[in-house]
Each structure stands twice: as structure tokens, then as C-alpha cells.
Amino acid sequence: MFAETARRTGASIGALYLLAPDERFLWLDVLCGAPAEFAAPWARVPMAAPAPVAVAVREDRLVWVGSQEEMARSYPRTAVALPYPLALAAAPVTGARRWGALLLMWPATRPPYMTGREHGHITSSCRRLARLLEEAVEYARPRSGAERPRLVSLETDRRSGGPAMAAADFAERLPGGSCALNLEGQVTYVSSGACDLLGCEAGRLLGTVPWQSLRWLDEPGYEDSYRTAVLSREPVSFTACRPPDHWLDFHLYPDASGISIRIVPSGAQPPPSPAPSPSTRAVTPTRAGRLYQLTHLAAGLTEVVGVQDVIALVADQIMPAFGARGLVLSTADAGRLRITGFRGYDPRTIERLDGLPLDTEFTPAGRALGNGTPAFFSDPEEMRRTYPEALQLSGKQAWAFLPLIISGRPVGCCVLSYDHPHAFPAEERAVMTSLAGLIAQALDRARLYDTKHELAHGLQQALLPRALPEIPGLRVAARYLPATRGMDIGGDFYDLIRLGDTAAAAVIGDVQGHNVAAAALMGQVRTGIYAHATVGTPPDQILARTNRLLAELAPDLFTSCLYARLDFARRRVTLASAGHPPPLLRLADRDTRPAEVSPGPLLGIDPEAAFPLTEIPLTPGLMLAFYTDGLIETPGTDLDDSIADLAHHLAQADERDLDLLIDHLLRKAGTDGQRADDIALLVLHNDVA
């Protein structure tokens, strides 16, 4: 069913991703049209990742990317792992529950758009896949996300036999040389002309990959040409020098079963720039696949924000990339190693390792961090010779200790461990060491971000009321949401003030900006209003006096404010506004509308400004909703229309639980995504009959 969907849509590559039981990531289960090695950078995709398959599942929609340019613009991290001209579709596989996503890729030669018929076919195929998965789960053992993906073929009727000899004779008659590779890159056929040009016998080439059997082709650029041909399904050409000075042109022609290659002497020799002799290299050149994997992981590390994000990315992507089964990420703090995150270890083991001094002989982590040199132990015997206690404690069988260093300053240590002995070839050590530098940079930035976030959060909490007072006959609820960009601190504020036994005051305001300066001014405004309110000052005079205070302070920031005095004895609400959006009134019969309040100017502009009063009845069951403009301002939408929409949502909300009512209003206002402004919301419900 999976391969049939790929064939019928004309896709050159297909992949089926399944959702992990904890729904934190998607893992690649079935692949067709490409080797499993190619899928290594995207074999495990976190659900929160900005990747097409994750977006398709999260938003339950088909994601279409029509070109490489669109990929780079919309999904830059995926473009790093797939830097090829192609088109891509990711569709959710959903039935009785979410199962995962179907990923299809086409060569760039197809039109950069999807027809309605194609969309419908892919969608219906995904529904059928979901039904098959639901039937299979009844008796099949669920596969693990740690297993390699299953490979299936797109070919159904490839002929072989008699014509094969005729095809070989045909190739022998052609000038130059001919050879064929399967999708894994292995040589399946080589003509005598190709053997002559390559300087190698057929027996040494068949079944091998060229960049391993021909050392002069052992460069990532040549392997990348093969990868480009497989993934793009378009012809690719490159020129290489067979030592000492034989320049050859390679022309690659791919299809769904493999690649045909024509090899001819180069007509125009490139300027000589001989590469270092393989015998003089200190390490084996990094495979092109590893390079793409490294750049993909590096792109992911640039997007993480907090320390826990770094830990999650290392655990979800870097551990599987190297086959590791355990992770310990620690930071250097006051001469000790403080463990900030781990995977694959018993928490009791982590308790014993946490807080060890940097010069500890208990594990290699301290020494690796002290001298800045990675340490690799491929089996328990290697570890036992120097660190016998570490072996007894962890029970692991192989380890990579990667110091995290920035400009000579130790940041921490990343330990990858294995449940079985594991050789660390020079290529893998080089990639791990490079990655450690990127992890160090990301971890240092994340620690700084977390510190700033904690400071901002603490300041914001200190400026807002810790708890609203309990006032008989009045139910209240409030919510504050900072802007999603910046330091999570802003100038919106709210308060509820008890004014004796028969009155209370509600106040909400918005200082221009959402930064430390706005928060500091917000604290001054809130304190000034509170001081005037508690001595019985009328609402208009409270705003007038606060306005004169701000004018004298000259903060260069404007402030809107709405003050309401609730008099339970007279059953009246008196309102005064300084350029603030009107509150919403919901009567007992659910009739909901904005209050008609005559606003004065913003605070801090005119020291002599007056603020008109507005009175409304305080009827039984009356609900008042105060809010800041972050809740109603949407680019391209009229403000009055947004207020009317908010009133409509308030009219429909259930008033039995005001916290749930606020959740309803926020959800309807679409505040789950990026917010450019802070939001404050205060809701009062009069229960006095």
C-alpha cells in the first residue's frame, strides 16, 4: 500500500513516519527510493520541530513544498538536510487516532504545484494506511524507533535474463566506459572500457562503492554528486583526476533502480590543484552523509532557546545519529560538574554523579573538561584500566566524553554512552568533536537565556498582585500573558483593591512597550493608583493625579488605564478611562456589549487633562471583562470588529468557572501562536442578588 501510493503519484522517494508512544517525536518506519543512510539526518523528527512531517501531524494538514527555494524559505532546517532540487509533500496519517505522516518527494522537473486530484489521492491513501495500521496493531509486534527503517522497492516489473548479455555487449561497443550503481552506491556492472579508464580490475570494483575502492574518488564532493542524482532523479556530471594527471568526466543518469554512469576522458582539463595524497592524511575524510548530518544538527542547535531545549535536541537527534543509548549533559559551576540533563541512566546513578569536583578521578568527565581533550573508551577494559569505579557505577560498555569549551572557557561536558562495545573510527571522532563545539555554544546561550528569563519572570511576578483579594459577592479571575518575543516581561498590569466593606476597585492598564523600562513604569503607575484608591479618592481624580505624576517623571512612555469603582451599597459602577479599550458588560440574560465610556487622554501627555466619569448599574449577575489591547489587536482587522468578536465569545462562555471562561476567550482570540504584545485580562462577576 505504501509503495503503491508512491508509484501512483509518480514520487521518486517515499517515507512513512510513525508517532512515538509518548508523541514527542516521529520515527522513520518505511522508506523507498533511497538508501537508509540518506535518511539518517531525518530518521527521527521531534514533534515540535519546524519540519514538514512534524507540521503535517501537528496541524493535521497536507504540507506542500514545490521547490528548493520554497524549502529554504519555509523550512530552512530541512533544507540543510535536503539541499537538492526537489518537490515534497507531507500528509498526516490519521484514523481512529494519529499514526504519523506520509512523506513523498518528486524530482524538480515536475510542476511546482499540486492538483486537486493529487491532493485527494494522497489524502485518501493516508486514510487507507491508517486503517491498515489499525488492523496490523491487533497482532503485529510494534517496531521500535531505534530500529533501522524497512526498505521497500518502487520497481515491480524490472526484466532480467536474456537481454542482459545483449546490453553488456552494447555497452562494450561504446567509446569510453560504462558502469552501473544500485541505490546503495555499490557497483553492479562495469565495462572493460571503464576498467581501463579507472585503472582498476572489475573484480575489485563489483560490489563496492567507488569512493572506497578508488581512493582518488574518496572526496565528499564526488559522493555528494551521487547523492544528488539519487535524490533529485536528475542527471549529474563532475570531473575527477585519476593520479597522476588523467582527468575523467563522469555523467550520472539515475532512475528508481539505480544509476548508469558514462565515463569519458575530459575534453578540457581543470587547472591542476592536486589534493593531498591519501597516504599523508591524518584521518579518513568525512563521508558526505556525515557532513549533511552535522550541518542538520548544527542548524537545530541554532534554534534551541533554553537549557532543556538543548538537552531535548541532543537526546532526540544527536544520540540516535551516533547510535548512543545514554546521555549525561553537565555544566561547570563553581568548580563542580552539575548535571542538567540525562537519558538512559538510573536516576540513582545520576544522584551519585551530580556535583562531582572538576578534578574528580571518579569519571573521565573532569579530566576531559580540564584539558579540553575528548576521551573515547570503546570497551569496558579500556575504562577499567583508569576509572574502575565509573565502570561499576554506570554499567555501560562504551563512552565518548566530549568537553564543551568556548574560547578556552569550560562550559560543561557531554557524555554519550553505549550498552555494547562500540568502536569510534577517526571519522566519527572528528564529527563528535566538531559537534561538541556547537553544543557548547548552544548550551552557553541557553544558560544565559534561562537566567534572563528567570530574572524577568521574577520581576514581573513582583510587580503584579500575587493573589486577588476575596470580596464577598464578587467572583474574580485574572490572567497575564507576556509577549512571546523578548524577555517575557511587559507593561500590562491589573489589580483588584478592597475599599472597605461595601466597595472595591478594579484597575487595568497598559504601559507602552514590553521591556524592563515598561515594567518599571508599570510598577510606579500601579503603586500610585493603589495609594490614591485606598484613601477614597474618586476615579477621575485618581487618574488625574497619576497623570500629573507621570508627566513630572517624563518617562517618554505612554500609559492607558481603566479604573472602575464598584459600590455594592448604591449598586453602581463608576468608570474612568485614560485612552483604554472599553470593558465588556455581560448581563444576566447574556446580553453582551462594550460599555459606553468617555475616555480621557493617555496618561503622561497633558498634566492638566481631565478624565470624564461614566456610571452604570451594578445589577445581579453582571459580568465585567477588562482587557488590554494585546487581546484584540490583529493586523488588518478593525479594532471595533475585534471588540465585537470578543463580546460574542464572552456571551457564549460558561460563567460557572471564570478561569475556564478566560481560557475560552484566549483560545478564541488565537493567542496560542506568536504574540507581539502583552495581554492582561481581568473578569469580575457580581453574585449579589
N, C-alpha and C positions, 0 to 999 in steps of 0.2 A: 504494500500500500504506500509506504514512504517513497520507495524508488519510483513507483508508478507516477506519483504526483510530480516528482522532479522531471521525469521523462515527458509527461503530457504538457507541462508548462514550458518545456524547452530549456530548463535550467541546466547549467553545466555542473553545479555543485549543490548538494542538499545536506542539511543537518537538522537533526531532531534534538531539541533540548528538553530535559525534564526538570521539573521543580523539585528541589530537595525537600525532605520531610519537614524541616524547620522553616521552609520558604524563604531562606536567607540568600540562596543563590540558585542558578540554573547550571546543570552539568550536561555536557555533550554525550548523548547516548548512541546515536547512529549517525554515520557520515557516509556520503557517496560522492564520487567525482574528484576526490583529493586524498592524499596520504594523511594518516593520523598525525604525523609530525607537524604538518602545516597548521593544524588546529590547536597546537599547544598554547599559544597566547590567548585563545578564546575558548578553551575547553571547559572553563569554569567561570561563569559570569555572575557577579553579585547582583541581586535584585535591584539594589539602589544605583547600579552603575548607569552612566549615560550611554548605553549601548542599545542598538535596535532591538535585539531579542528581549532585553530586560524591559524596555519601554513598551513593547508589544504586550507583554504579560501584565505589567503594572497597570497600563491604561486600557487593556482589553481591546486593542485595535490593531489593524494591519499597518505596519510601518513600511513605507516605500522610499528607497533611495535610488534615484535614477542615474547618478553619475558619480565619478570620483570627486568632482568639485563639490557636489552637494554633500557627499560623505564628509569631506574635510570641513565644511561649513557647519553641518548639523551634529556630526558625531566625530569630533577630532581625535578622540582616543581610539575609536575603532579604525579610523583612517590610518593611524600609525601601524596597527597590526595588519591592515589590508591596503597597502599603498599601490593598488593595482586598478587599471581601468575596468570597472565592472558595475553592474546594477544589482540591487539587493532588495529582497522583501522578507520581512519577519512578521509572522502571523501567530496569534495566540491559539494554542490547542486547548480548548475548553469544552467540557461536557458537564457531567454532574458536579465536577469541581475543576479547578485549574490544574492542568497537567504540565504545561510548559509552552514551547514555541517551536514553530517550523521556520527554518531559515533556508531561503533559496537564493542562488546567485546566478547571474547571466553575464556573458561577455558584453563588453561595452558597445558591440555592434548592434545590439537590439535597441529599439526606440526607448528614449528616456522617460517613458510614461507607461502607465498600466491601464489596460482597458477594463471596462466593467465586467466583461466576460471572464478575464483572467482573475480579477478580484473575487468574483463569485466562485470560480473553480477552486482557488486556493482556500477560501473560507469554508466551502463545503468539504474539501479534503481534510481540513483540520478537524472538522466535526467528526468525520469518519475515523480519523486517527484517535480522537478522544474515546470514541466508542470501543475501538479495538483495545486501547489501553485499559479501559474499564473491564472489558471481558478478560484480558490477559492477567490482570492483577488477582483474579479469583484463584488461579492455580500456579502462576509463574513466580519464581523467586525474584524479588525486586533486585535490580542491579545497583551496585554501589557507584557513587560519583567518583570514587578513586580509581575505578577500572578504566582501561583504555576504551575509546568508543568503538563500537562494532562497525565494520566497513562492509558496505554492500555495493554491488556494481550497477551502473546505469545501462550497461550493454546487455542485450537479450539474444541477439542473433548473429554474433560475430562468427564468420565462417573460418575454417582452418582445414588443413589436409592437402589435397592435390594441388590447388593453385599456389601453395606456399613455395614450392620449388620454382615455379614459373616466376613468382615475384622476386625470389632471390636472384634468379638468372637476370631478370630485368635490371635489378639494382647493380649487379656486377658489370653490366654493359655501360652504365652511365659514367661520364667523366667525374673525377673527384671521388668522394667516399660517401657512403650512406650508413646510418645506424639507427636503431630504434631504442627508446627508453619506455619502460612502463611508468605508471603514475608515481611509483616509489622512487623513480630515478635510476633504476637498475637497467643495464644494457641487456636487451633481449635479442638483438640482432646487430651484426657488424659485417660490412662487406670487406673484401680484401683490399679495395682501394682506400677505405677508411683506416684499416690497419697500417697501410703504408704511410699515410699522412700523419697518423697519430704516433707512429713509431712503436707500436705495441702489438703483440700477437692476440688473436681473437680469444684464445683460451684464458688470457689474463684479464680480458675485458668483460666477457659474458658473465652476467650475474652480479657485477659490481656496479658502483656508482662512479662516474667518470672522475669526479674530484677526489676520489680516494685511490683509484688505480692509476691515475695520471697526475703526478704531483704538481706538474706545471699548470694544471687546471684547479689546483687547490686554493682558490681565492673566493671570498664571499660573493664578489660581483658576478662570477660565472654561475655559481649556484643560484644566485638571485634571478638570472635570466631564465633558468629552468623553472623556478617558482612562478615567475611572471607568466610564462607560457601556460603552465598548468592552471593557474587561477583565472587568467584573462581569456584563455582559449583563443588567443591571437598569435600570429607568427612573431617571432623574436629573433633578432640577429645580434651577434657580437663577434669580435675579433680577438684572438689569443695568440701568444707567441710560444711555439714549441722550441725549447732550447736547442741550439743557441740562437738561431735567427730565422726560424721557419714560421712566418705569420700565416694563420689559417682563419678563414671566415666560417662561422657556424650559423646555419639557418635552421631554426626550430619551428616545426609545424605540428601543433597539438590537436588532439581531439579527446573524446571521452575515454579512450582506452590507453592513451599514451602519447608519445612524441616521436615524430620522424625527423631526423636530422640530416641535412646535407652539409658536407664538409668540402671546401674547395680552397686552394691556395689564395691568399689575399692578393687582390689586384693592386692595392696601394698600402704600403707598409706604414704603420703609425710611427711617429718619432720614437727612437729607441729610449726606453726608460725601464731597464730590466729590474724586475723585482728581486729582493734578496733571495739567495739560494736557499732552498728548503733546509739544507743541512746546517745553515747558520741561524735558523730561528730558534728562539729560546722556548717558545710554546707553540702548540698546534694552532693554526688560525681558527678563529671562532666561526662556526657554521652560520650561514645566513639566517637560518631559523632561530638560532640563539640570539642573533642581533635584533631580529624583529621582536622576539620575546622580551629582550632587555628594554628596547625602546617603548614597547607597550606598557611594561611595568613601570618604567620611568614616567610615562605620561600619567599613569594612575596615581603615582606618588605626588605629582604636582597638584592634584586636585583635592587631596585629603586636607581636612581642616584641623581637627582635634587629635589628641594622642590616641584615643580609642579608634578613630578612623584609620590611623596609621597601622595599629595593631590588626584591625579587621582586614585591611588590604594585604598585609604581609601573610596573615593566616589563610585568607581565601584565595589568593592568587600566587604569591611567591612560594609558599610551601608546596602546593601541588606542582608548580613549574619545575621544582627540583626533586619531587618525589619524597619530600620530608614528611615525617609523621609527628614531629614535636617541634614546638617553638617556645623560646623564652626571650622576651624583649625587656631589657633592663636599662635604666638610666643612671648616670653617675650623679650622686647627690651627697655632698659633704663627706667625701672620701669613702662612700659606700655604694654598692650596687642595689638599687631599688627596683624590684620587678614591677613593671607597669602592665604587662600582659603576657599570657601564655596560652598554649594549646597542646593537647596531647599529653599532659602531665597530671599526676595526682596532686590536688591542692595541698596535701600534707607535705609533699616533696617541695613544692614552691615555698611553703612557710619556712622550711629549713634553709632554702637558698636565698630568701629575701633578706636584704640588709647586710650581706657579707662585705667585709672591707675590700677595697680595691686590690690590696696586696695579698689576698687570700691564696692559700695553696690548696684550697678545697676543690676548686674547679679552675680550668684554664681561662675563664672569663676575665678575671682580674689582670692576669699577665698579658693576655691579648690586648686588653684595653690600655694597659700601661705602656707597652712597647709599640702599639699600633700595628701589630702584625697578625694577620688571620692565622688561626690554628685549625688544622684538619686532622681528624682521627678516623681512619677508615674501618677499624675493628676494635673490639674491647681490649685486645692485647696492647695496642698502641696506647690507649688511655691508661691501662693498668700500670704501665711502667712508670708513669709520672704522677698520675692522680687516681690512686686506687679507691679512695673514698667516694669520688664522684661516680665511679662505675657502679658501686654498690647502691648508691642513692637513687640514681635515675632509672637503671635497668635498660637503658638504650644501648645500641650496638655500634653506632657511628655518629660523629658530631662534626659540625662546622661552626667555629667560634669566630664571628665577624665583628671586629671592633668598629664602632661608629665614631668617626673622627671628623671634626670640622676645623680647618685651618690650624691643625696641631692641637686642638682642644678636644678632649674626650667628652662625648655626649652620652654614650652608653654602649651596649653590646647586644648583638642579635645572635642567638644560638639556634641553629637548625639541627635536628637530631633524627635518627632513623631507627626503626625497630629491627633492622637486619644490617649486617656489614655492608658498607657502601664505599666503592672506590670513588675518589674525587680526581678525575682527569684534569690536566692542566687547563683545558678549555673551560670546564665548569668552575674551577677555582677562580679563573680570571673574571668570569661573569659574576660570580658571587661577590668577589671583592669590589667590582665596579658598582654592583647593586647596593652594597653596604654604604658606600658614599652617598648614594641617593636617599637611602633610608635615613642616614644621619641628618641630612639637610631637612627632610620632611619631618623627622621627629623633633628637631630643634625648633622649626617653625610652629609645629603643633603645640609644643610646650608653651611657647610664647603666646600663642592664640588662647590656649586654655587659661593662662594666667590673666590675660587681659579680660577674657570673658568672665572669669570669677570676680575680678575687681569690679567690672561694670555691673554684673548682676547684684553684687553686694551693695553697691552704691544705689542702684535702682530700688532694691528692696528697702533700704534705709529711708529713702525719700517717700515711698508710698506707704499708706497705712498697713500695718501688719495684720490687723483684723478690724472689720467694721463693727461699731458698737451695736448692741442689741437694743432695739427701741420697740416697746410694746405696740402691737397693732401694725407693725411695719415689717414686711419681709424684704430683704435686700440681697443682691448678688452683684459681683463686680469681676471684671477681667481686664488684664493688661497684656498686650502682645507687642513686643518691640519690633522695629523694622528688621527684616531678615538680612540686611546688609549692615556692615559697620560693627559696632561694639555691643550690639543688643542693649542699648541704653538710649533713652529718649526724653522728650519734654512733656509728654502727655501725663496728666495726673487726674485723680479723682479723690473725693473724701466724703464722709458722712459724719456730721457733727451733732451731738446731743445738745439741745438748747433747753435745759430744764426738763420738767415732766410733761409738758404739753406741746413741745415744738422740737423740730430737728431741721438741719440744713443739709442739702446735697450740693456738691460743687464738682464741676468737671472743667478741665482746661487743657490747652494745647500750646506749648511754647514752640516757636519756630525752630526746626532742626531736630535731629536725633543724635546728639553727641554729648560730650561731657559738659560743655557750656550750657546747652539747653537743659540738661538735668539739674545743673547748679541753680539756674534761674528758676526752674520749676520748683525747687525746694524753697526758694525765697518767696515766690508767689503763694505757694500753699501755706507757708508759715504765716505770712501777712494776713491772708484771708481767715485763717483759723483764729488768729489773735483778735481780729475785729469782730468775728462772728460770735465768739464766746462772751463778749461784753454787751451783746444785744443790739449791735449796730444794724440799721436797716440794709436790705440787699443793695439798693442803689448806692448808698454811702460806702459800703464795703468795697464795691468795685471802684468807686471814685478815689478812695484813699489808697487802695492798692495801685491804682493807675498813677497817682502822683508819686508814690514810692518808686515805681519803675521808671518814670520819667526822670527822677533825680539820679537813679543808678545809671541811666543811659546805657543799657546793655546791648543796644543795636540788634535786639531780637524782639519780635512782636509776639504778643500772647493773646489768645482768645480765651474767654472764660464764660461759664454759665453758672449762676448761683440761684438756688431755689430754697425758699424758707417754707417749711410745712408746718402750718398751725393747726393742730388737731382740735383745739378748743373752738376756734372760729370756722374750722373746716374750709380753710383757704390755703392755696399755694401761691406765694409771691415770687415772681421770677425777674431777674435782671441779667441782661446778656451783654457781653463785650465782644461782638463780632463772632459769636459761636453758633454752630448749627442748632436749630430749634430742637427741643426734646420731643419725643413721640408720646402721645397720650392714647392709652387704650382703656375705654370704658368697660363697665361690667358686661355690656352686651357685645363686646369685641369690636365695637366701632373704634377704628384706629386712625389717627391723623396727626400731622405735625402741629404743635402748639403755635398759635399766632403771637409771637414775641417780638416786640420792637427792640432791635438791637442797637447798642451804642457802638462806638469805635473800638478797635483793638486796644488793649492796654499798652501803655508806654509810648503812645504817639502824641496825644494832646493832653497836657496836665490839667486842663480846665474842662475836660469832656464830662458830659452828663450821661447817665445811664437810665433810660425810662424803666418804669415798673409795669409788670403785667400780672394780673390776678386771675386765677382760675379756681373753680370749686374743687375741693378735696372730697370727692364722692366715694362711697363704699365700693371697693373692687377696682378703684382707679389704679392703673399701672403707668409709671413714668419711666421712659428709657432715655438716658443721657449717653452721648457717644461723641467721639472725636471724628474729624473728617477722614482719618485713615480708613474708617469703615465704609465710607460712602463714595470716596473719590476714585473714579476709574477713568483712565484716559479715553477720550472720545465719547463719554457719557455725560449727559446733562445732570447737574447736581440735584435739581428738583426731581428728576426721574429716579435718581438713586435713592433719595429720601422716600419717595412714594413706594419704591420696591421694598425698602426696609420696613415701612409701615405695613405693607401687605404681609410680609413674612412674620412680623410681630403679631398681627391679627390671627394668623393661623397657628401660632405656637401654643403649646400647653403650658399654662401658668402654674401648675402644681409644683414643679421643681424649677426654680429660677436659674440654677446653674445649667440644667439641661436646656432651658429656654435660650440662654446665652450661647450654648454650643450650637443650637439650631440657627440662630441669627448669624453667627460667624461662618457656619458651613454654607448657608445660603448666599452670604456675601462673597464667597470664594476666597477665603483668607488662608487656604492651605498652601498656596504656592508662594512665590516671591512677593514680599511686601516692601514697597518703597517708603512707607510711612508707618509710624506707630499707631496703635489702636487702643483706646480705653473705652470701656463700656460699663455703665452703672445702671442697674434696673431696680426700681422700687415698686412694691405692691402694697396698697392700703387695705389691710384686713379689718379695719374698724367699721362696724356696721352703723 
